Amino acid sequence: MKQALIVQGGWEGHQPAEVAELLAQQLREESFQVEVSDTLDSFLDAEKLACQDLIVPVWTMGQISKEQLKPLLEAVKSGTGIAGCHGGMGDSFRNETQYQYMVGGQWVAHPGGDGVHYDVFIKESKHPIMAGIEDFQVCSEQYYMHIDPAIHVLATTRFGDVEMPVAWTKTYGEGSVFYCSLGHQADIVAMPPVLRMMRQGMIWAARSSVGSPF
């Protein structure tokens, strides 16, 4: 049975506990053994992290100590997958650039705040993460992000003439990384196309045969 660790907390406006439970349920339905933690001290146990198939951070902003961050980075470098959404993974630990490098991006702004109507365009419909998902609309925060040019973009949105990634994969060492910028609160994560993307993205990241992000 595959092992997954979900670590939730940080800014409460993103409903981390509720989002963590939604994602945990998806993994349990795929026969993962899931532990949900509410402390970053869960990252202190390097041996335990190395045994995980998947880590799912749901922790917006806040601070992480070097002692907590190093085992997390080392676990992913060594092959543990990591997957997450919105600020829970893409706006965590703003001072930790190595964490942002692992993720492949960092939140910059959400012009218009919450309640912006926008389109999500599927760019890689044949990728297993995007199976069964077509272009859709969402009313939520629209993330404008700094992005790593090494990411493999799966879905995008538009800010005028600017095409902005919404979902991507990359590798970090031997580990697979999946990120989706949707998911301001639990109701957005629960939208059928978003929940399907997260489920398939988490499964993809947790693969034992890690390598190409494509």
Backbone hydrogen bonds in HBPLUS format (Angstrom, degrees):
<---DONOR---> <-ACCEPTOR-->    atom                        ^
c    i                          cat <-CA-CA->   ^        H-A-AA   ^      H-
h    n   atom  resd res      DA  || num        DHA   H-A  angle D-A-AA Bond
n    s   type  num  typ     dist DA aas  dist angle  dist       angle   num
A0033-GLN N   A0002-LYS O   2.77 MM  31  6.11 169.3  1.78 169.5 171.3     1
A0053-ASP N   A0003-GLN O   2.86 MM  50  5.26 149.3  1.95 133.4 143.4     2
A0054-LEU N   A0003-GLN O   3.20 MM  51  6.59 138.6  2.38 151.1 158.8     3
A0004-ALA N   A0033-GLN O   2.95 MM  29  6.19 157.5  2.00 160.5 158.8     4
A0035-GLU N   A0004-ALA O   2.96 MM  31  6.37 159.2  2.00 158.1 164.3     5
A0005-LEU N   A0054-LEU O   2.96 MM  49  6.41 156.2  2.01 151.7 157.8     6
A0056-VAL N   A0005-LEU O   2.83 MM  51  6.20 160.7  1.87 154.6 157.9     7
A0006-ILE N   A0035-GLU O   2.84 MM  29  6.16 170.9  1.85 167.6 170.6     8
A0037-SER N   A0006-ILE O   2.75 MM  31  6.14 165.9  1.77 166.3 171.2     9
A0007-VAL N   A0056-VAL O   3.06 MM  49  6.42 152.5  2.14 143.9 151.2    10
A0058-VAL N   A0007-VAL O   2.83 MM  51  5.88 163.7  1.85 158.3 152.7    11
A0008-GLN N   A0037-SER O   2.86 MM  29  6.23 163.6  1.89 168.2 164.0    12
A0009-GLY N   A0058-VAL O   2.99 MM  49  6.44 147.9  2.10 154.3 147.2    13
A0011-TRP N   A0060-THR O   3.08 MM  49  5.34 160.6  2.12 132.8 137.8    14
A0015-GLN N   A0012-GLU O   2.90 MM   3  5.27 160.4  1.94 121.4 122.9    15
A0019-VAL N   A0015-GLN O   2.97 MM   4  6.19 167.0  1.99 163.8 168.0    16
A0020-ALA N   A0016-PRO O   2.84 MM   4  5.88 161.0  1.87 147.9 153.9    17
A0021-GLU N   A0017-ALA O   3.07 MM   4  6.27 152.4  2.15 142.4 149.0    18
A0022-LEU N   A0018-GLU O   3.08 MM   4  6.37 155.6  2.14 146.5 152.8    19
A0023-LEU N   A0019-VAL O   3.02 MM   4  6.30 164.9  2.04 157.3 160.4    20
A0024-ALA N   A0020-ALA O   2.83 MM   4  5.97 154.1  1.90 146.1 154.4    21
A0025-GLN N   A0021-GLU O   2.96 MM   4  6.09 156.2  2.02 146.7 151.8    22
A0026-GLN N   A0022-LEU O   3.24 MM   4  6.57 152.8  2.32 142.4 149.1    23
A0027-LEU N   A0023-LEU O   3.12 MM   4  6.44 157.3  2.17 149.4 154.9    24
A0028-ARG N   A0024-ALA O   2.85 MM   4  6.12 158.2  1.90 152.6 159.3    25
A0029-GLU N   A0025-GLN O   3.02 MM   4  6.19 151.7  2.11 145.8 152.6    26
A0030-GLU N   A0027-LEU O   2.89 MM   3  5.00 141.6  2.04  99.6 111.9    27
A0032-PHE N   A0027-LEU O   3.03 MM   5  5.37 162.9  2.06 140.7 139.8    28
A0031-SER N   A0028-ARG O   2.96 MM   3  4.94 152.2  2.03 111.5 111.3    29
A0042-SER N   A0039-THR O   3.17 MM   3  5.95 166.8  2.19 116.1 119.5    30
A0043-PHE N   A0040-LEU O   2.99 MM   3  5.75 167.6  2.01 119.8 123.8    31
A0044-LEU N   A0041-ASP O   3.03 MM   3  5.28 165.3  2.05 110.7 115.3    32
A0049-LEU N   A0045-ASP O   3.03 MM   4  6.34 163.7  2.06 156.8 161.5    33
A0050-ALA N   A0046-ALA O   3.00 MM   4  6.15 154.9  2.06 148.4 154.7    34
A0051-CYS N   A0048-LYS O   3.04 MM   3  5.27 143.7  2.18 103.3 114.1    35
A0052-GLN N   A0049-LEU O   3.04 MM   3  5.27 158.8  2.08 108.6 115.5    36
A0081-GLY N   A0053-ASP O   3.13 MM  28  6.00 155.3  2.19 129.5 129.1    37
A0055-ILE N   A0081-GLY O   2.86 MM  26  6.20 143.4  2.00 138.3 148.7    38
A0083-ALA N   A0055-ILE O   3.13 MM  28  6.62 150.9  2.22 155.9 163.6    39
A0059-TRP N   A0088-GLY O   2.92 MM  29  4.31 162.6  1.95 118.6 112.9    40
A0061-MET N   A0091-ASP O   2.71 MM  30  5.77 163.8  1.73 138.9 143.8    41
A0068-GLN N   A0065-SER O   3.09 MM   3  5.16 131.2  2.34  96.9 109.6    42
A0069-LEU N   A0065-SER O   2.88 MM   4  6.12 162.0  1.91 155.3 160.7    43
A0070-LYS N   A0066-LYS O   3.03 MM   4  5.90 170.7  2.04 147.8 150.4    44
A0072-LEU N   A0069-LEU O   3.06 MM   3  5.26 117.4  2.47 103.3 119.0    45
A0073-LEU N   A0069-LEU O   2.99 MM   4  6.28 167.3  2.01 167.0 169.8    46
A0074-GLU N   A0070-LYS O   2.94 MM   4  6.09 162.7  1.97 154.9 160.2    47
A0075-ALA N   A0071-PRO O   2.89 MM   4  5.96 150.5  1.98 141.9 149.4    48
A0076-VAL N   A0072-LEU O   3.16 MM   4  6.46 164.5  2.18 154.3 157.1    49
A0077-LYS N   A0073-LEU O   2.94 MM   4  6.13 163.8  1.97 150.5 155.8    50
A0078-SER N   A0074-GLU O   3.02 MM   4  6.10 138.8  2.19 138.1 148.3    51
A0078-SER N   A0075-ALA O   3.17 MM   3  5.12 126.2  2.47  91.8 105.6    52
A0080-THR N   A0075-ALA O   3.04 MM   5  5.57 164.9  2.06 144.6 139.6    53
A0079-GLY N   A0076-VAL O   3.03 MM   3  5.18 162.6  2.06 108.0 113.7    54
A0174-GLU N   A0077-LYS O   2.73 MM  97  5.16 167.4  1.74 125.6 129.7    55
A0082-ILE N   A0176-SER O   2.99 MM  94  6.45 157.1  2.05 164.3 170.3    56
A0178-PHE N   A0082-ILE O   3.01 MM  96  6.51 150.5  2.10 149.5 158.4    57
A0084-GLY N   A0178-PHE O   3.19 MM  94  6.65 142.0  2.34 141.4 152.0    58
A0180-CYS N   A0084-GLY O   3.15 MM  96  6.56 142.3  2.30 142.0 153.1    59
A0088-GLY N   A0085-CYS O   3.08 MM   3  5.79 117.8  2.49 141.8 148.9    60
A0086-HIS N   A0180-CYS O   2.71 MM  94  6.19 143.6  1.84 143.0 152.7    61
A0089-MET N   A0086-HIS O   3.38 MM   3  6.14 167.7  2.39 116.4 119.4    62
A0090-GLY N   A0086-HIS O   2.79 MM   4  5.64 157.2  1.84 158.6 161.5    63
A0091-ASP N   A0087-GLY O   3.20 MM   4  4.26 137.9  2.38 108.7 106.7    64
A0107-TRP N   A0090-GLY O   2.83 MM  17  5.84 156.2  1.88 169.0 168.4    65
A0096-GLU N   A0093-PHE O   2.89 MM   3  5.57 167.4  1.90 128.3 132.6    66
A0099-TYR N   A0096-GLU O   3.18 MM   3  5.47 126.4  2.48 102.7 115.2    67
A0100-GLN N   A0096-GLU O   3.23 MM   4  6.64 157.1  2.29 146.7 153.0    68
A0101-TYR N   A0097-THR O   2.87 MM   4  6.09 149.6  1.96 144.0 152.5    69
A0102-MET N   A0098-GLN O   3.05 MM   4  6.28 151.1  2.14 140.5 147.4    70
A0103-VAL N   A0099-TYR O   3.02 MM   4  6.36 158.8  2.07 151.2 156.6    71
A0104-GLY N   A0100-GLN O   2.88 MM   4  6.05 158.2  1.92 151.0 156.8    72
A0148-ASP N   A0104-GLY O   2.88 MM  44  4.99 157.0  1.94 144.0 138.1    73
A0106-GLN N   A0146-HIS O   2.94 MM  40  5.18 149.3  2.03 140.1 145.0    74
A0146-HIS N   A0106-GLN O   2.86 MM  40  5.18 159.8  1.90 162.0 159.4    75
A0108-VAL N   A0144-TYR O   2.87 MM  36  5.66 149.7  1.96 158.2 155.3    76
A0109-ALA N   A0144-TYR O   3.18 MM  35  5.28 158.6  2.23 141.7 145.7    77
A0144-TYR N   A0109-ALA O   2.83 MM  35  5.28 164.9  1.85 173.2 169.0    78
A0113-GLY N   A0110-HIS O   2.88 MM   3  5.53 154.3  1.95 147.4 149.5    79
A0116-VAL N   A0140-SER O   3.00 MM  24  5.28 145.1  2.12 133.7 136.5    80
A0140-SER N   A0116-VAL O   2.98 MM  24  5.28 146.8  2.09 145.4 139.6    81
A0118-TYR N   A0138-VAL O   2.96 MM  20  5.68 161.3  2.00 162.8 169.0    82
A0138-VAL N   A0118-TYR O   2.95 MM  20  5.68 157.4  2.00 162.1 169.6    83
A0120-VAL N   A0136-PHE O   2.76 MM  16  5.40 158.9  1.80 172.0 176.7    84
A0136-PHE N   A0120-VAL O   3.12 MM  16  5.40 149.8  2.22 142.6 151.3    85
A0121-PHE N   A0156-THR O   2.79 MM  35  5.20 167.9  1.80 154.6 158.3    86
A0156-THR N   A0121-PHE O   2.88 MM  35  5.20 153.9  1.95 143.2 151.4    87
A0123-LYS N   A0154-LEU O   2.78 MM  31  5.17 153.2  1.85 134.6 140.5    88
A0124-GLU N   A0154-LEU O   3.27 MM  30  5.03 144.2  2.41 140.1 132.9    89
A0127-HIS N   A0124-GLU O   3.08 MM   3  5.54 161.7  2.11 114.2 120.0    90
A0130-MET N   A0127-HIS O   2.92 MM   3  5.43 139.0  2.09 115.1 126.1    91
A0133-ILE N   A0130-MET O   3.07 MM   3  5.44 157.6  2.13 140.2 136.4    92
A0151-ILE N   A0148-ASP O   3.13 MM   3  5.85 175.1  2.13 126.0 127.2    93
A0152-HIS N   A0169-THR O   2.80 MM  17  5.19 168.9  1.81 160.2 162.2    94
A0169-THR N   A0152-HIS O   2.98 MM  17  5.19 151.4  2.07 137.2 145.7    95
A0154-LEU N   A0167-ALA O   2.81 MM  13  5.33 172.7  1.81 145.1 146.0    96
A0155-ALA N   A0167-ALA O   3.34 MM  12  5.02 152.7  2.42 132.8 129.7    97
A0166-VAL N   A0155-ALA O   2.72 MM  11  5.25 173.8  1.73 136.0 134.2    98
A0167-ALA N   A0155-ALA O   3.26 MM  12  5.02 160.9  2.30 124.0 123.1    99
A0157-THR N   A0164-MET O   2.85 MM   7  5.33 146.8  1.96 147.6 158.4   100
A0164-MET N   A0157-THR O   2.86 MM   7  5.33 167.2  1.87 148.0 151.9   101
A0159-PHE N   A0162-VAL O   2.85 MM   3  5.03 161.8  1.88 149.6 155.8   102
A0162-VAL N   A0159-PHE O   2.98 MM   3  5.03 164.7  2.01 124.3 124.4   103
A0181-SER N   A0166-VAL O   2.73 MM  15  5.22 161.2  1.77 155.7 162.5   104
A0168-TRP N   A0179-TYR O   2.92 MM  11  5.54 155.5  1.98 154.1 160.9   105
A0179-TYR N   A0168-TRP O   3.03 MM  11  5.54 160.5  2.07 156.0 158.6   106
A0170-LYS N   A0177-VAL O   3.08 MM   7  5.19 141.6  2.24 136.6 140.5   107
A0177-VAL N   A0170-LYS O   2.86 MM   7  5.19 155.3  1.92 167.3 160.6   108
A0172-TYR N   A0175-GLY O   2.94 MM   3  5.21 158.0  1.99 145.7 151.5   109
A0175-GLY N   A0172-TYR O   3.03 MM   3  5.21 156.1  2.09 131.0 127.9   110
A0188-ILE N   A0185-GLN O   3.03 MM   3  5.65 137.4  2.22 116.4 126.7   111
A0189-VAL N   A0185-GLN O   3.27 MM   4  6.63 160.9  2.31 151.5 157.2   112
A0190-ALA N   A0186-ALA O   2.90 MM   4  6.04 146.2  2.02 146.3 155.7   113
A0191-MET N   A0188-ILE O   3.14 MM   3  5.29 157.2  2.19 104.1 111.1   114
A0194-VAL N   A0191-MET O   3.00 MM   3  5.33 117.9  2.40 111.0 126.9   115
A0195-LEU N   A0191-MET O   2.81 MM   4  5.87 174.6  1.82 172.5 174.3   116
A0196-ARG N   A0192-PRO O   2.98 MM   4  5.97 158.1  2.03 145.7 152.0   117
A0197-MET N   A0193-PRO O   3.04 MM   4  6.07 154.6  2.10 134.2 141.4   118
A0198-MET N   A0194-VAL O   2.87 MM   4  6.14 160.6  1.90 153.8 159.0   119
A0199-ARG N   A0195-LEU O   2.90 MM   4  6.06 161.7  1.93 147.6 152.9   120
A0200-GLN N   A0196-ARG O   2.93 MM   4  6.08 172.7  1.93 154.8 156.8   121
A0201-GLY N   A0197-MET O   2.75 MM   4  5.77 146.7  1.86 142.8 153.4   122
A0202-MET N   A0198-MET O   2.85 MM   4  5.95 158.8  1.89 149.6 154.1   123
A0203-ILE N   A0199-ARG O   3.07 MM   4  6.28 162.1  2.10 147.4 152.5   124
A0204-TRP N   A0200-GLN O   2.94 MM   4  6.03 157.6  1.99 139.6 146.3   125
A0205-ALA N   A0201-GLY O   2.95 MM   4  6.12 164.7  1.97 148.1 152.0   126
A0206-ALA N   A0202-MET O   3.07 MM   4  6.18 142.7  2.21 142.4 151.9   127
A0207-ARG N   A0204-TRP O   3.21 MM   3  5.52 164.8  2.23 113.1 115.3   128
